[in-house]
């Protein structure tokens, strides 16, 4: 039987990408996640994230939905189109 939280533990040591337009939120998440053993990439918006993803392959992406330039919804739509 699966244990609650087990899926999160399976990502330990993996790369994560945080996409948020608030610098303070990105900073707090980076500190928490790195302290937990993750390698963390940071982006300010969906456009920046799509560029970074060309050379950074995260196991998990945390994306804020309401951002300028390219919001979370448009980022996800574009990501799904990317081979």
N, C-alpha and C positions, 0 to 999 in steps of 0.2 A: 504494500500500500504506500503511495507517495506521501512524503512528509511535507507539511507546510513549510515553505521557504527553501525547499531543496533545490528548486530550479535556480534560484539566485546563487546558491553555493556552487553550482556547476560552472559559473562564469568566473570564479576566482582566478586571478592572474591574467585574465583576458583583457582585451582592449574594449573600452566603452567610448561612445561619442555623446557629448552633451551639447545640445543646441538650444540656446536661450539668449534673448537680446539684453537681459540684465546682467551686467558684469558681476554684481555681488552674488547673484544666484549661481552663476557659473563657477565663481571662486569657491563658494561654500560646498557645492556638489563635488568639485575637483578635490578639495581637501578631504572630504568624507570618503569618497570613493578610492582615492589613492591610499589613505590610511587603512582601508579595507583590503588593499592588495591589487587594485585594478590599475591598468594603464589608461589614462583618460585624455581624450582629445576634446578640444573646446571650439565651438563656433558661435558667431553672433546671430546668424540667420540661415535660412535654407539655402540661399545662393552660395554662401561661404561653405556650408556643409557639403554641397554637391562637388565643389572644387576639391575640398580636403579628401573626400572619399575616393578620389582617383589614386591616392597613395596611402590611404589609411583604411584598413579593413576591420571595423569593430565587430565584436560578437553581439553587441546590443547598442541601440541608439535611443537616447532619451531626448525627446523633442518637445519644446513648448509650442503650443498651438497658435498663439496670437503674437506674431512678430512682424516688424516692418520688412520691406523688400520682398521676401518670400516667406509667407507664414508656414506653420507646421503642416497644414493640409496640402498646400501646393508642393511643399518639400516631399511629402510622402507620395503624392501623385507622380512627381518627376522621378523619384527614386525607383518606383515600380516600373517606369519606362526604361530605366538604365539597364543595359545588359550586364 
